[in-house]
């Protein structure tokens, strides 16, 4: 019998499916650790294992809410977690095809198991491609997600979920981003003032794609108040 998206899973098959999801997720996290972790040849303060773990956790939170709202199926939570764990396995500085290369790795690893259908592989690939940034301005970052791909919108929102997280999560993430984007510049003095000002503009202008993210990552006023207080000092 061929695999089909509409065949109701048995308890045994669902258990096997979940097991395979965990295997692929762990492999994705391991690849990020190997490529960009502290012990790698190219350690990344921001696009490293910590970011990938954070995005994978945020994606799981959004998936649970999306399942409750009927926006995705229960099995798609696993696909979203796989996409999150692989979305930055390739992150060559300055390259424009990182998302495609990351999606290719994810697809290859999924196909090593017989559990996943080609439809499921395609959903993971399309979700990863949705995180590609196609426009950046001072007050917003526009990714490649669109309404035809709800998993992609969820992953794009998870990828930038720090912009709406509590301050104690947002600020360490922001500092790691600064350290990666300006490695020779200490975050002090005028550099700190300019960065705080830029973050106020970005956080204040950012819009999430999904209602799940808008409800969960809604701490922008708190972040802006924190940054404004920093500037006042």
Buried (B, 14 or more C-beta within 10 A) or exposed (E): EEEEEEEEEEEEEBEBBBEBBEBBBEBBBBBBBEBBBEEBEEEBBBBBBBBBBBBBBBBBBBBBBBBEEEBBEEBBBBBBBBBBBBBBBBBEEEEEEBBBBBBBBBBEBBEEBEBBBEEBBBBBBBBBBBBBBEEEEEEBBEBBBEEEBBBBBBBBBBBBBBBBBEBEBBBEBBBBBBBBEEEEEEEEEEEBEEBBBBBBBBBBBBEBBBBBBEEBBEBBEBBBEBBEEBEEE
